[in-house]
Amino acid sequence: MKLQVSVEKRLYCTGTVEVEADTPEEAIDEIERQINAGELQTTAVEWNDPTYEDMSFQTTGDVD
């Protein structure tokens, strides 16, 4: 019997958002506030190239 086992490898992106703030901590707090309030959209982020997450290659637990 041949079965297909589902596997995954996670991919992530990092990016930057410009914000006015007096300190780095205030800048982070403001961006987190905007994310939590739904005010910051992903289209406003200047994204870098995607990167595979280290050690993320694994099975998902699904088998067909």
DSSP file (Angstrom, degrees, kcal/mol; ACC not computed):
  #  RESIDUE AA STRUCTURE BP1 BP2  ACC     N-H-->O    O-->H-N    N-H-->O    O-->H-N    TCO  KAPPA ALPHA  PHI   PSI    X-CA   Y-CA   Z-CA
    1    1 A M              0   0    0      0, 0.0     2,-0.5     0, 0.0     0, 0.0   0.000 360.0 360.0 360.0 133.3    0.0    0.0    0.0
    2    2 A K        -     0   0    0      2,-0.0     2,-0.3     0, 0.0     0, 0.0  -0.906 360.0-174.2-105.3 130.9    1.3    3.5   -0.9
    3    3 A L        -     0   0    0     -2,-0.5     2,-0.6     2,-0.0    60,-0.0  -0.923  21.6-131.9-122.8 148.4    0.3    6.4    1.3
    4    4 A Q        -     0   0    0     -2,-0.3    60,-2.6     2,-0.0     2,-0.5  -0.897  19.7-160.0-102.2 119.4    0.9   10.1    0.9
    5    5 A V  E     -A   63   0A   0     -2,-0.6     2,-0.3    58,-0.2    58,-0.2  -0.866  16.6-130.0-100.6 125.8    2.2   11.8    4.0
    6    6 A S  E     -     0   0A   0     56,-2.5    54,-2.4    -2,-0.5    55,-0.6  -0.577  29.5-177.3 -76.9 132.4    1.8   15.5    4.2
    7    7 A V  E     -A   59   0A   0     -2,-0.3     2,-0.3    52,-0.3    52,-0.2  -0.862   5.9-161.4-125.4 161.8    5.0   17.5    5.1
    8    8 A E  E     -A   58   0A   0     50,-2.9    50,-2.2    -2,-0.3     2,-0.3  -0.974  15.4-168.6-141.7 156.0    5.6   21.2    5.6
    9    9 A K        -     0   0    0     -2,-0.3     2,-0.2    48,-0.2    48,-0.2  -0.928  31.5-129.2-141.6 118.5    8.5   23.7    5.7
   10   10 A R        -     0   0    0     -2,-0.3    43,-3.1    46,-0.3     2,-0.4  -0.451  18.7-161.9 -78.9 141.0    7.6   27.1    7.1
   11   11 A L  E     -B   52   0B   0     41,-0.3     2,-0.3    -2,-0.2    41,-0.2  -0.937  10.4-176.7-118.2 139.1    8.4   30.2    5.3
   12   12 A Y  E     -B   51   0B   0     39,-2.9    39,-2.9    -2,-0.4     2,-0.4  -0.944  12.4-152.6-136.5 160.0    8.5   33.7    6.9
   13   13 A C        -     0   0    0     -2,-0.3     2,-0.3    37,-0.2    36,-0.1  -0.970   4.2-159.8-128.2 145.4    9.1   37.3    5.8
   14   14 A T        +     0   0    0     -2,-0.4    34,-3.0    35,-0.3     2,-0.3  -0.883  20.0 162.5-117.1 157.8   10.4   40.2    7.8
   15   15 A G  E     -C   47   0C   0     -2,-0.3     2,-0.3    32,-0.3    32,-0.2  -0.902  28.6-109.0-157.3-175.9    9.9   43.8    6.8
   16   16 A T  E     -C   46   0C   0     30,-1.6    30,-2.5    -2,-0.3     2,-0.4  -0.944  14.3-167.4-130.7 150.9   10.0   47.4    8.1
   17   17 A V        -     0   0    0     -2,-0.3     2,-0.4    28,-0.2    28,-0.1  -0.999  22.2-132.0-133.7 132.4    7.4   50.1    8.9
   18   18 A E        +     0   0    0     -2,-0.4     2,-0.3     2,-0.0    -2,-0.0  -0.699  33.5 168.1 -87.2 135.7    8.4   53.7    9.4
   19   19 A V        -     0   0    0     -2,-0.4     2,-0.5     2,-0.1     8,-0.1  -0.993  36.6-116.9-146.1 147.9    6.9   55.4   12.5
   20   20 A E        +     0   0    0     -2,-0.3     2,-0.3     6,-0.1    10,-0.0  -0.765  52.5 140.3 -85.1 127.0    7.4   58.6   14.5
   21   21 A A        -     0   0    0     -2,-0.5    -2,-0.1     1,-0.1     6,-0.0  -0.979  54.0-132.0-161.7 158.8    8.7   58.0   18.1
   22   22 A D  S    S+     0   0    0     -2,-0.3    -1,-0.1     1,-0.1     3,-0.0   0.758  91.8  19.9 -85.9 -27.7   11.1   59.3   20.6
   23   23 A T  S  > S-     0   0    0      1,-0.1     4,-2.0     0, 0.0     5,-0.1  -0.926  78.7-111.4-137.9 161.1   12.6   56.0   21.6
   24   24 A P  H  > S+     0   0    0      0, 0.0     4,-2.3     0, 0.0     5,-0.2   0.886 119.0  54.5 -58.5 -38.3   13.0   52.5   20.1
   25   25 A E  H  > S+     0   0    0      1,-0.2     4,-2.6     2,-0.2     5,-0.2   0.909 107.7  48.9 -63.3 -42.3   10.7   51.2   22.8
   26   26 A E  H  > S+     0   0    0      2,-0.2     4,-2.4     1,-0.2    -1,-0.2   0.871 109.5  53.5 -64.4 -36.8    8.0   53.7   21.9
   27   27 A A  H  X S+     0   0    0     -4,-2.0     4,-2.2     2,-0.2    -2,-0.2   0.935 111.0  45.1 -63.5 -46.2    8.3   52.8   18.2
   28   28 A I  H  X S+     0   0    0     -4,-2.3     4,-2.7     1,-0.2     5,-0.2   0.930 112.8  51.3 -62.5 -45.5    7.8   49.1   19.0
   29   29 A D  H  X S+     0   0    0     -4,-2.6     4,-2.2     1,-0.2    -2,-0.2   0.896 110.3  49.4 -59.2 -40.9    4.8   49.9   21.3
   30   30 A E  H  X S+     0   0    0     -4,-2.4     4,-2.5     2,-0.2    -1,-0.2   0.914 112.0  46.8 -67.1 -42.9    3.2   52.1   18.6
   31   31 A I  H  X S+     0   0    0     -4,-2.2     4,-2.5     2,-0.2    -2,-0.2   0.918 112.8  49.7 -66.3 -41.8    3.5   49.4   15.9
   32   32 A E  H  X S+     0   0    0     -4,-2.7     4,-2.7     2,-0.2    -1,-0.2   0.890 110.6  51.1 -62.6 -38.3    2.2   46.7   18.2
   33   33 A R  H  X S+     0   0    0     -4,-2.2     4,-2.1    -5,-0.2     6,-0.2   0.928 110.6  48.5 -62.3 -45.4   -0.7   49.0   19.1
   34   34 A Q  H  <>S+     0   0    0     -4,-2.5     5,-2.2     2,-0.2     6,-1.4   0.889 112.9  47.9 -63.1 -39.9   -1.5   49.5   15.4
   35   35 A I  H ><5S+     0   0    0     -4,-2.5     3,-1.2     4,-0.2    -2,-0.2   0.950 113.4  47.0 -64.7 -48.7   -1.3   45.8   14.7
   36   36 A N  H 3<5S+     0   0    0     -4,-2.7    -2,-0.2     1,-0.3    -1,-0.2   0.816 112.9  49.3 -64.5 -31.6   -3.6   44.9   17.6
   37   37 A A  T 3<5S-     0   0    0     -4,-2.1    -1,-0.3    -5,-0.2    -2,-0.2   0.502 112.8-118.5 -85.2  -4.4   -6.1   47.6   16.7
   38   38 A G  T < 5S+     0   0    0     -3,-1.2    -3,-0.2    -4,-0.4    -2,-0.1   0.672  82.7 118.5  75.9  16.4   -6.2   46.4   13.1
   39   39 A E      < +     0   0    0     -5,-2.2     2,-0.6    -6,-0.2    -4,-0.2   0.788  56.3  70.5 -85.4 -30.1   -4.8   49.8   11.9
   40   40 A L  S    S-     0   0    0     -6,-1.4     2,-0.3    -9,-0.2    -2,-0.1  -0.804  70.3-161.7 -93.9 119.6   -1.6   48.5   10.3
   41   41 A Q    >   -     0   0    0     -2,-0.6     3,-1.9     1,-0.1     4,-0.2  -0.698  28.2-120.2 -99.1 152.3   -2.1   46.5    7.1
   42   42 A T  G >  S+     0   0    0     -2,-0.3     3,-1.3     1,-0.3     5,-0.1   0.752 111.1  67.4 -63.6 -22.6    0.4   44.2    5.6
   43   43 A T  G 3  S+     0   0    0      1,-0.2    -1,-0.3     3,-0.1     4,-0.1   0.675  92.8  60.9 -71.2 -15.0    0.4   46.2    2.5
   44   44 A A  G <  S+     0   0    0     -3,-1.9     2,-0.4     2,-0.1    -1,-0.2   0.478  88.2  92.7 -87.3  -3.0    2.0   49.1    4.4
   45   45 A V  S <  S-     0   0    0     -3,-1.3     2,-1.0    -4,-0.2   -28,-0.2  -0.743  74.5-135.6 -95.4 136.7    5.1   47.0    5.2
   46   46 A E  E     -C   16   0C   0    -30,-2.5   -30,-1.6    -2,-0.4     2,-0.2  -0.804  35.5-153.0 -88.5 101.4    8.2   47.0    3.1
   47   47 A W  E     -C   15   0C   0     -2,-1.0   -32,-0.3   -32,-0.2     2,-0.1  -0.506   8.3-145.4 -84.9 142.1    8.8   43.3    2.9
   48   48 A N        -     0   0    0    -34,-3.0     3,-0.1    -2,-0.2    -1,-0.1  -0.345  47.5 -67.4 -85.6 177.1   12.2   41.6    2.4
   49   49 A D        -     0   0    0     -2,-0.1   -35,-0.3     1,-0.1    -1,-0.2  -0.402  61.8-100.2 -65.7 143.8   12.5   38.3    0.5
   50   50 A P        -     0   0    0      0, 0.0     2,-0.4     0, 0.0   -37,-0.2  -0.319  38.5-160.5 -65.8 151.1   10.9   35.3    2.2
   51   51 A T  E     -B   12   0B   0    -39,-2.9   -39,-2.9    -3,-0.1     2,-0.3  -0.987  20.2-115.0-133.7 140.0   13.2   32.9    4.1
   52   52 A Y  E     -B   11   0B   0     -2,-0.4     2,-0.3   -41,-0.2   -41,-0.3  -0.569  35.9-115.5 -73.6 138.3   12.6   29.3    5.2
   53   53 A E    >   -     0   0    0    -43,-3.1     3,-1.3    -2,-0.3   -43,-0.2  -0.591  34.3-110.8 -74.8 129.7   12.5   28.8    8.9
   54   54 A D  T 3  S+     0   0    0     -2,-0.3    -1,-0.1     1,-0.2   -44,-0.1  -0.291  96.6   7.4 -59.5 142.9   15.4   26.7   10.2
   55   55 A M  T 3  S+     0   0    0      1,-0.1    -1,-0.2    -3,-0.0    -2,-0.0   0.733  93.1 119.9  59.6  27.0   14.5   23.2   11.5
   56   56 A S    <   +     0   0    0     -3,-1.3     2,-0.6   -46,-0.1   -46,-0.3   0.424  32.8 112.7-102.1   2.0   10.9   23.6   10.3
   57   57 A F        +     0   0    0    -48,-0.2     2,-0.3    -4,-0.1   -48,-0.2  -0.648  46.3 124.6 -78.1 116.5   10.8   20.6    7.9
   58   58 A Q  E     -A    8   0A   0    -50,-2.2   -50,-2.9    -2,-0.6     2,-0.2  -0.961  61.6 -83.9-160.3 171.1    8.4   18.1    9.5
   59   59 A T  E     -A    7   0A   0     -2,-0.3   -52,-0.3   -52,-0.2   -54,-0.0  -0.534  24.5-145.8 -81.2 155.0    5.3   16.0    8.9
   60   60 A T  E     -     0   0A   0    -54,-2.4   -53,-0.1     2,-0.3    -1,-0.1   0.593  41.5-112.1 -94.3 -13.3    1.8   17.6    9.5
   61   61 A G  E    S+     0   0A   0    -55,-0.6     2,-0.4     1,-0.3   -54,-0.1   0.340  79.1 122.8  96.6  -6.3    0.2   14.4   10.8
   62   62 A D  E     -     0   0A   0    -56,-0.3   -56,-2.5     2,-0.0     2,-0.4  -0.748  35.9-179.5 -92.8 136.4   -2.1   14.0    7.7
   63   63 A V  E      A    5   0A   0     -2,-0.4   -58,-0.2   -58,-0.2   -60,-0.0  -0.999 360.0 360.0-135.8 131.8   -1.9   10.9    5.7
   64   64 A D              0   0    0    -60,-2.6   -59,-0.1    -2,-0.4    -1,-0.1   0.333 360.0 360.0-114.3 360.0   -4.0   10.1    2.5
